[in-house]
Amino acid sequence: MQLQARQCSPNVLIMSRRTEPRKKTDDREFPIRVKFVVPGGGLGNVVLEMHDWLRRELEPGDYANHGAGYRQFHETAYYFRDIEIAQRFVARFPELELADRTANALRAVTMAATKEGK
């Protein structure tokens, strides 16, 4: 927890406590993260099914969910403590696309190299 000083008048200094954002804590505490692409229209009813599955299968402290977008990418991340549970979760929702930008980056590099070779 951080303390932050704020001056409310010339003679009074107030100290307020700031807690670390939950996403930052979850990034550090959960060893497994699965990221999915969120299409332009959102995930629709699938997101309700995902959260129903999580509530049925896991205890509240055994998973977390946060937005994971980066600039133009719209993604959502699900955090788990157990790799088998993460695999079951991914298998249960095959319609979702994993947010794997490394594959897209490799494809772009390959295409650029092919064009240069012509």
VMD Tcl script that builds the backbone (N, CA, C; Angstrom):
set m [mol new atoms 354]
animate dup $m
set s [atomselect $m all]
$s set {name element resname resid chain x y z} {
  {N N MET 1 A 0.836 -1.163 0.000}
  {CA C MET 1 A 0.000 0.000 0.000}
  {C C MET 1 A 0.888 1.235 0.000}
  {N N GLN 2 A 0.532 2.240 -0.791}
  {CA C GLN 2 A 1.315 3.464 -0.891}
  {C C GLN 2 A 0.610 4.588 -0.152}
  {N N LEU 3 A 1.396 5.471 0.407}
  {CA C LEU 3 A 0.849 6.681 1.012}
  {C C LEU 3 A 1.100 7.826 0.051}
  {N N GLN 4 A 0.100 8.673 -0.102}
  {CA C GLN 4 A 0.227 9.799 -1.017}
  {C C GLN 4 A -0.176 11.056 -0.259}
  {N N ALA 5 A 0.690 12.069 -0.299}
  {CA C ALA 5 A 0.412 13.324 0.392}
  {C C ALA 5 A -0.390 14.242 -0.518}
  {N N ARG 6 A -1.356 14.932 0.092}
  {CA C ARG 6 A -2.186 15.876 -0.658}
  {C C ARG 6 A -2.428 17.085 0.239}
  {N N GLN 7 A -2.214 18.252 -0.304}
  {CA C GLN 7 A -2.395 19.468 0.488}
  {C C GLN 7 A -3.791 20.019 0.224}
  {N N CYS 8 A -4.607 20.156 1.305}
  {CA C CYS 8 A -5.967 20.660 1.134}
  {C C CYS 8 A -6.079 22.136 1.486}
  {N N SER 9 A -5.119 22.669 2.208}
  {CA C SER 9 A -5.051 24.100 2.492}
  {C C SER 9 A -3.582 24.429 2.771}
  {N N PRO 10 A -3.218 25.691 2.850}
  {CA C PRO 10 A -1.801 26.042 3.036}
  {C C PRO 10 A -1.150 25.426 4.271}
  {N N ASN 11 A -1.907 25.176 5.320}
  {CA C ASN 11 A -1.325 24.680 6.571}
  {C C ASN 11 A -1.641 23.220 6.877}
  {N N VAL 12 A -2.413 22.544 6.011}
  {CA C VAL 12 A -2.842 21.175 6.301}
  {C C VAL 12 A -2.396 20.241 5.186}
  {N N LEU 13 A -1.742 19.179 5.580}
  {CA C LEU 13 A -1.299 18.150 4.648}
  {C C LEU 13 A -2.017 16.860 5.016}
  {N N ILE 14 A -2.702 16.250 4.073}
  {CA C ILE 14 A -3.454 15.029 4.316}
  {C C ILE 14 A -2.714 13.865 3.667}
  {N N MET 15 A -2.600 12.759 4.394}
  {CA C MET 15 A -2.006 11.541 3.848}
  {C C MET 15 A -3.147 10.592 3.488}
  {N N SER 16 A -3.180 10.133 2.264}
  {CA C SER 16 A -4.196 9.165 1.861}
  {C C SER 16 A -3.515 7.876 1.432}
  {N N ARG 17 A -4.172 6.777 1.670}
  {CA C ARG 17 A -3.632 5.465 1.304}
  {C C ARG 17 A -4.127 5.084 -0.082}
  {N N ARG 18 A -3.221 4.515 -0.869}
  {CA C ARG 18 A -3.591 4.015 -2.194}
  {C C ARG 18 A -3.216 2.550 -2.261}
  {N N THR 19 A -4.165 1.710 -2.580}
  {CA C THR 19 A -3.866 0.290 -2.713}
  {C C THR 19 A -3.426 0.011 -4.149}
  {N N GLU 20 A -2.683 -1.048 -4.297}
  {CA C GLU 20 A -2.221 -1.465 -5.614}
  {C C GLU 20 A -3.415 -1.941 -6.433}
  {N N PRO 21 A -3.491 -1.600 -7.722}
  {CA C PRO 21 A -4.610 -2.080 -8.550}
  {C C PRO 21 A -4.676 -3.613 -8.551}
  {N N ARG 22 A -5.894 -4.138 -8.510}
  {CA C ARG 22 A -6.112 -5.594 -8.447}
  {C C ARG 22 A -5.455 -6.312 -9.628}
  {N N LYS 23 A -5.509 -5.709 -10.819}
  {CA C LYS 23 A -4.910 -6.356 -11.991}
  {C C LYS 23 A -3.412 -6.579 -11.787}
  {N N LYS 24 A -2.745 -5.597 -11.221}
  {CA C LYS 24 A -1.309 -5.721 -10.981}
  {C C LYS 24 A -1.020 -6.843 -9.979}
  {N N THR 25 A -1.830 -6.926 -8.944}
  {CA C THR 25 A -1.684 -7.996 -7.954}
  {C C THR 25 A -1.934 -9.358 -8.600}
  {N N ASP 26 A -3.006 -9.452 -9.407}
  {CA C ASP 26 A -3.319 -10.726 -10.069}
  {C C ASP 26 A -2.231 -11.129 -11.057}
  {N N ASP 27 A -1.664 -10.167 -11.773}
  {CA C ASP 27 A -0.556 -10.472 -12.693}
  {C C ASP 27 A 0.591 -11.152 -11.948}
  {N N ARG 28 A 0.823 -10.715 -10.742}
  {CA C ARG 28 A 1.925 -11.251 -9.947}
  {C C ARG 28 A 1.554 -12.580 -9.273}
  {N N GLU 29 A 0.307 -12.719 -8.828}
  {CA C GLU 29 A -0.072 -13.869 -7.997}
  {C C GLU 29 A -0.568 -15.091 -8.756}
  {N N PHE 30 A -1.143 -14.919 -9.932}
  {CA C PHE 30 A -1.650 -16.071 -10.691}
  {C C PHE 30 A -0.601 -16.503 -11.705}
  {N N PRO 31 A -0.179 -17.762 -11.658}
  {CA C PRO 31 A 0.888 -18.210 -12.560}
  {C C PRO 31 A 0.446 -18.446 -14.004}
  {N N ILE 32 A -0.852 -18.599 -14.243}
  {CA C ILE 32 A -1.326 -18.946 -15.589}
  {C C ILE 32 A -2.326 -17.898 -16.059}
  {N N ARG 33 A -2.112 -17.436 -17.283}
  {CA C ARG 33 A -3.026 -16.449 -17.874}
  {C C ARG 33 A -3.360 -16.903 -19.282}
  {N N VAL 34 A -4.654 -16.853 -19.614}
  {CA C VAL 34 A -5.121 -17.184 -20.955}
  {C C VAL 34 A -5.784 -15.938 -21.519}
  {N N LYS 35 A -5.314 -15.496 -22.696}
  {CA C LYS 35 A -5.854 -14.280 -23.301}
  {C C LYS 35 A -6.630 -14.631 -24.569}
  {N N PHE 36 A -7.820 -14.020 -24.678}
  {CA C PHE 36 A -8.673 -14.211 -25.838}
  {C C PHE 36 A -8.870 -12.883 -26.551}
  {N N VAL 37 A -9.028 -12.953 -27.874}
  {CA C VAL 37 A -9.367 -11.783 -28.680}
  {C C VAL 37 A -10.834 -11.449 -28.418}
  {N N VAL 38 A -11.123 -10.175 -28.243}
  {CA C VAL 38 A -12.508 -9.717 -28.130}
  {C C VAL 38 A -12.869 -9.068 -29.463}
  {N N PRO 39 A -13.806 -9.667 -30.202}
  {CA C PRO 39 A -14.177 -9.098 -31.498}
  {C C PRO 39 A -14.834 -7.726 -31.332}
  {N N GLY 40 A -14.937 -6.979 -32.434}
  {CA C GLY 40 A -15.509 -5.641 -32.400}
  {C C GLY 40 A -16.878 -5.565 -31.738}
  {N N GLY 41 A -17.707 -6.567 -31.924}
  {CA C GLY 41 A -19.046 -6.585 -31.327}
  {C C GLY 41 A -19.074 -7.174 -29.929}
  {N N GLY 42 A -17.918 -7.479 -29.375}
  {CA C GLY 42 A -17.856 -8.080 -28.037}
  {C C GLY 42 A -18.008 -9.596 -28.086}
  {N N LEU 43 A -18.052 -10.208 -26.930}
  {CA C LEU 43 A -18.161 -11.667 -26.835}
  {C C LEU 43 A -19.609 -12.143 -26.764}
  {N N GLY 44 A -20.546 -11.229 -26.633}
  {CA C GLY 44 A -21.962 -11.599 -26.598}
  {C C GLY 44 A -22.288 -12.478 -25.399}
  {N N ASN 45 A -23.186 -13.429 -25.606}
  {CA C ASN 45 A -23.635 -14.312 -24.526}
  {C C ASN 45 A -22.555 -15.289 -24.062}
  {N N VAL 46 A -21.524 -15.453 -24.873}
  {CA C VAL 46 A -20.440 -16.375 -24.494}
  {C C VAL 46 A -19.804 -15.937 -23.179}
  {N N VAL 47 A -19.679 -14.635 -22.974}
  {CA C VAL 47 A -19.056 -14.164 -21.738}
  {C C VAL 47 A -19.890 -14.574 -20.526}
  {N N LEU 48 A -21.195 -14.603 -20.658}
  {CA C LEU 48 A -22.054 -15.061 -19.555}
  {C C LEU 48 A -21.830 -16.550 -19.286}
  {N N GLU 49 A -21.720 -17.329 -20.356}
  {CA C GLU 49 A -21.453 -18.760 -20.210}
  {C C GLU 49 A -20.086 -18.998 -19.565}
  {N N MET 50 A -19.108 -18.177 -19.941}
  {CA C MET 50 A -17.759 -18.313 -19.375}
  {C C MET 50 A -17.784 -18.073 -17.871}
  {N N HIS 51 A -18.461 -17.021 -17.455}
  {CA C HIS 51 A -18.490 -16.699 -16.027}
  {C C HIS 51 A -19.347 -17.694 -15.246}
  {N N ASP 52 A -20.399 -18.218 -15.878}
  {CA C ASP 52 A -21.180 -19.284 -15.229}
  {C C ASP 52 A -20.304 -20.513 -15.006}
  {N N TRP 53 A -19.520 -20.884 -16.018}
  {CA C TRP 53 A -18.631 -22.035 -15.912}
  {C C TRP 53 A -17.622 -21.825 -14.778}
  {N N LEU 54 A -17.031 -20.649 -14.730}
  {CA C LEU 54 A -16.043 -20.349 -13.685}
  {C C LEU 54 A -16.662 -20.457 -12.293}
  {N N ARG 55 A -17.864 -19.909 -12.115}
  {CA C ARG 55 A -18.524 -19.971 -10.799}
  {C C ARG 55 A -18.897 -21.397 -10.414}
  {N N ARG 56 A -19.275 -22.214 -11.399}
  {CA C ARG 56 A -19.630 -23.626 -11.115}
  {C C ARG 56 A -18.407 -24.472 -10.791}
  {N N GLU 57 A -17.321 -24.253 -11.510}
  {CA C GLU 57 A -16.160 -25.130 -11.433}
  {C C GLU 57 A -15.103 -24.728 -10.404}
  {N N LEU 58 A -15.042 -23.445 -10.050}
  {CA C LEU 58 A -13.936 -22.953 -9.222}
  {C C LEU 58 A -14.424 -22.142 -8.032}
  {N N GLU 59 A -13.561 -22.043 -7.055}
  {CA C GLU 59 A -13.795 -21.154 -5.924}
  {C C GLU 59 A -13.447 -19.730 -6.365}
  {N N PRO 60 A -14.070 -18.713 -5.757}
  {CA C PRO 60 A -13.821 -17.327 -6.195}
  {C C PRO 60 A -12.352 -16.899 -6.216}
  {N N GLY 61 A -11.524 -17.348 -5.304}
  {CA C GLY 61 A -10.125 -16.934 -5.283}
  {C C GLY 61 A -9.221 -17.711 -6.213}
  {N N ASP 62 A -9.773 -18.663 -6.980}
  {CA C ASP 62 A -8.952 -19.501 -7.849}
  {C C ASP 62 A -8.902 -19.035 -9.300}
  {N N TYR 63 A -9.520 -17.901 -9.585}
  {CA C TYR 63 A -9.465 -17.337 -10.935}
  {C C TYR 63 A -9.695 -15.834 -10.848}
  {N N ALA 64 A -9.344 -15.152 -11.916}
  {CA C ALA 64 A -9.605 -13.718 -12.035}
  {C C ALA 64 A -9.769 -13.398 -13.516}
  {N N ASN 65 A -10.308 -12.226 -13.796}
  {CA C ASN 65 A -10.520 -11.794 -15.178}
  {C C ASN 65 A -10.255 -10.299 -15.269}
  {N N HIS 66 A -9.497 -9.912 -16.301}
  {CA C HIS 66 A -9.202 -8.500 -16.538}
  {C C HIS 66 A -9.118 -8.239 -18.032}
  {N N GLY 67 A -9.385 -7.020 -18.414}
  {CA C GLY 67 A -9.142 -6.615 -19.790}
  {C C GLY 67 A -7.647 -6.685 -20.051}
  {N N ALA 68 A -7.278 -7.017 -21.260}
  {CA C ALA 68 A -5.857 -7.174 -21.566}
  {C C ALA 68 A -5.491 -6.482 -22.866}
  {N N GLY 69 A -6.296 -5.519 -23.268}
  {CA C GLY 69 A -6.044 -4.841 -24.533}
  {C C GLY 69 A -4.752 -4.054 -24.518}
  {N N TYR 70 A -4.144 -3.981 -25.650}
  {CA C TYR 70 A -2.899 -3.235 -25.827}
  {C C TYR 70 A -3.010 -2.456 -27.119}
  {N N ARG 71 A -3.124 -1.160 -27.000}
  {CA C ARG 71 A -3.299 -0.263 -28.150}
  {C C ARG 71 A -4.490 -0.701 -28.981}
  {N N GLN 72 A -4.266 -1.154 -30.211}
  {CA C GLN 72 A -5.379 -1.486 -31.095}
  {C C GLN 72 A -5.954 -2.876 -30.833}
  {N N PHE 73 A -5.347 -3.649 -29.946}
  {CA C PHE 73 A -5.814 -5.010 -29.682}
  {C C PHE 73 A -6.850 -5.009 -28.563}
  {N N HIS 74 A -7.959 -5.685 -28.770}
  {CA C HIS 74 A -8.988 -5.821 -27.750}
  {C C HIS 74 A -8.965 -7.269 -27.272}
  {N N GLU 75 A -8.591 -7.430 -26.017}
  {CA C GLU 75 A -8.420 -8.770 -25.464}
  {C C GLU 75 A -8.957 -8.823 -24.043}
  {N N THR 76 A -9.226 -10.030 -23.593}
  {CA C THR 76 A -9.581 -10.267 -22.203}
  {C C THR 76 A -8.696 -11.393 -21.692}
  {N N ALA 77 A -8.299 -11.290 -20.442}
  {CA C ALA 77 A -7.402 -12.296 -19.852}
  {C C ALA 77 A -8.084 -12.977 -18.683}
  {N N TYR 78 A -7.940 -14.287 -18.622}
  {CA C TYR 78 A -8.437 -15.079 -17.498}
  {C C TYR 78 A -7.230 -15.678 -16.801}
  {N N TYR 79 A -7.195 -15.521 -15.502}
  {CA C TYR 79 A -6.063 -15.937 -14.681}
  {C C TYR 79 A -6.441 -17.181 -13.890}
  {N N PHE 80 A -5.514 -18.144 -13.838}
  {CA C PHE 80 A -5.759 -19.401 -13.123}
  {C C PHE 80 A -4.544 -19.783 -12.296}
  {N N ARG 81 A -4.770 -20.665 -11.346}
  {CA C ARG 81 A -3.688 -21.210 -10.523}
  {C C ARG 81 A -3.242 -22.590 -11.010}
  {N N ASP 82 A -4.066 -23.236 -11.826}
  {CA C ASP 82 A -3.838 -24.630 -12.207}
  {C C ASP 82 A -3.905 -24.760 -13.729}
  {N N ILE 83 A -2.886 -25.347 -14.335}
  {CA C ILE 83 A -2.814 -25.465 -15.797}
  {C C ILE 83 A -3.919 -26.354 -16.366}
  {N N GLU 84 A -4.277 -27.437 -15.653}
  {CA C GLU 84 A -5.338 -28.323 -16.156}
  {C C GLU 84 A -6.680 -27.600 -16.209}
  {N N ILE 85 A -6.945 -26.772 -15.225}
  {CA C ILE 85 A -8.199 -26.007 -15.222}
  {C C ILE 85 A -8.192 -25.003 -16.373}
  {N N ALA 86 A -7.082 -24.353 -16.602}
  {CA C ALA 86 A -6.977 -23.416 -17.725}
  {C C ALA 86 A -7.214 -24.142 -19.051}
  {N N GLN 87 A -6.673 -25.336 -19.195}
  {CA C GLN 87 A -6.878 -26.115 -20.413}
  {C C GLN 87 A -8.347 -26.515 -20.574}
  {N N ARG 88 A -8.994 -26.912 -19.488}
  {CA C ARG 88 A -10.433 -27.245 -19.538}
  {C C ARG 88 A -11.254 -26.032 -19.948}
  {N N PHE 89 A -10.881 -24.871 -19.417}
  {CA C PHE 89 A -11.586 -23.633 -19.738}
  {C C PHE 89 A -11.474 -23.320 -21.232}
  {N N VAL 90 A -10.278 -23.402 -21.767}
  {CA C VAL 90 A -10.058 -23.137 -23.196}
  {C C VAL 90 A -10.815 -24.161 -24.044}
  {N N ALA 91 A -10.760 -25.429 -23.653}
  {CA C ALA 91 A -11.450 -26.487 -24.409}
  {C C ALA 91 A -12.968 -26.297 -24.376}
  {N N ARG 92 A -13.488 -25.761 -23.294}
  {CA C ARG 92 A -14.941 -25.573 -23.151}
  {C C ARG 92 A -15.470 -24.479 -24.089}
  {N N PHE 93 A -14.600 -23.565 -24.515}
  {CA C PHE 93 A -15.022 -22.449 -25.365}
  {C C PHE 93 A -14.186 -22.393 -26.641}
  {N N PRO 94 A -14.332 -23.410 -27.513}
  {CA C PRO 94 A -13.494 -23.478 -28.719}
  {C C PRO 94 A -13.783 -22.366 -29.728}
  {N N GLU 95 A -14.925 -21.699 -29.589}
  {CA C GLU 95 A -15.264 -20.630 -30.522}
  {C C GLU 95 A -14.434 -19.370 -30.304}
  {N N LEU 96 A -13.741 -19.297 -29.168}
  {CA C LEU 96 A -12.930 -18.121 -28.867}
  {C C LEU 96 A -11.535 -18.251 -29.476}
  {N N GLU 97 A -11.010 -17.128 -29.928}
  {CA C GLU 97 A -9.678 -17.100 -30.527}
  {C C GLU 97 A -8.663 -16.678 -29.477}
  {N N LEU 98 A -7.616 -17.483 -29.316}
  {CA C LEU 98 A -6.542 -17.098 -28.403}
  {C C LEU 98 A -5.853 -15.853 -28.947}
  {N N ALA 99 A -5.490 -14.958 -28.068}
  {CA C ALA 99 A -4.814 -13.718 -28.461}
  {C C ALA 99 A -3.326 -14.002 -28.605}
  {N N ASP 100 A -2.965 -14.578 -29.721}
  {CA C ASP 100 A -1.585 -14.977 -29.978}
  {C C ASP 100 A -0.990 -14.064 -31.040}
  {N N ARG 101 A -0.476 -12.941 -30.597}
  {CA C ARG 101 A 0.106 -11.993 -31.552}
  {C C ARG 101 A 1.453 -12.470 -32.078}
  {N N THR 102 A 2.098 -13.404 -31.405}
  {CA C THR 102 A 3.393 -13.881 -31.905}
  {C C THR 102 A 3.202 -14.611 -33.220}
  {N N ALA 103 A 2.115 -15.375 -33.354}
  {CA C ALA 103 A 1.845 -16.076 -34.610}
  {C C ALA 103 A 1.575 -15.066 -35.718}
  {N N ASN 104 A 0.808 -14.017 -35.410}
  {CA C ASN 104 A 0.526 -12.987 -36.410}
  {C C ASN 104 A 1.785 -12.226 -36.782}
  {N N ALA 105 A 2.638 -11.941 -35.809}
  {CA C ALA 105 A 3.886 -11.229 -36.085}
  {C C ALA 105 A 4.793 -12.081 -36.968}
  {N N LEU 106 A 4.882 -13.367 -36.674}
  {CA C LEU 106 A 5.703 -14.270 -37.484}
  {C C LEU 106 A 5.165 -14.330 -38.908}
  {N N ARG 107 A 3.847 -14.393 -39.053}
  {CA C ARG 107 A 3.232 -14.427 -40.375}
  {C C ARG 107 A 3.577 -13.148 -41.147}
  {N N ALA 108 A 3.520 -11.992 -40.490}
  {CA C ALA 108 A 3.828 -10.716 -41.152}
  {C C ALA 108 A 5.288 -10.661 -41.589}
  {N N VAL 109 A 6.193 -11.140 -40.749}
  {CA C VAL 109 A 7.618 -11.156 -41.098}
  {C C VAL 109 A 7.851 -12.088 -42.284}
  {N N THR 110 A 7.205 -13.246 -42.284}
  {CA C THR 110 A 7.344 -14.209 -43.371}
  {C C THR 110 A 6.829 -13.616 -44.688}
  {N N MET 111 A 5.675 -12.929 -44.623}
  {CA C MET 111 A 5.122 -12.320 -45.826}
  {C C MET 111 A 6.034 -11.217 -46.350}
  {N N ALA 112 A 6.591 -10.420 -45.455}
  {CA C ALA 112 A 7.497 -9.337 -45.867}
  {C C ALA 112 A 8.753 -9.907 -46.509}
  {N N ALA 113 A 9.288 -10.990 -45.935}
  {CA C ALA 113 A 10.486 -11.610 -46.487}
  {C C ALA 113 A 10.200 -12.205 -47.858}
  {N N THR 114 A 9.013 -12.766 -48.039}
  {CA C THR 114 A 8.623 -13.346 -49.322}
  {C C THR 114 A 8.540 -12.252 -50.376}
  {N N LYS 115 A 7.945 -11.111 -50.015}
  {CA C LYS 115 A 7.809 -10.002 -50.978}
  {C C LYS 115 A 9.182 -9.443 -51.372}
  {N N GLU 116 A 10.098 -9.364 -50.400}
  {CA C GLU 116 A 11.434 -8.852 -50.699}
  {C C GLU 116 A 12.200 -9.802 -51.602}
  {N N GLY 117 A 11.924 -11.093 -51.490}
  {CA C GLY 117 A 12.641 -12.098 -52.274}
  {C C GLY 117 A 12.216 -12.115 -53.739}
  {N N LYS 118 A 11.111 -11.496 -54.071}
  {CA C LYS 118 A 10.631 -11.501 -55.457}
  {C C LYS 118 A 11.354 -10.506 -56.309}
}
mol reanalyze $m
mol bondsrecalc $m
mol representation Tube
mol addrep $m
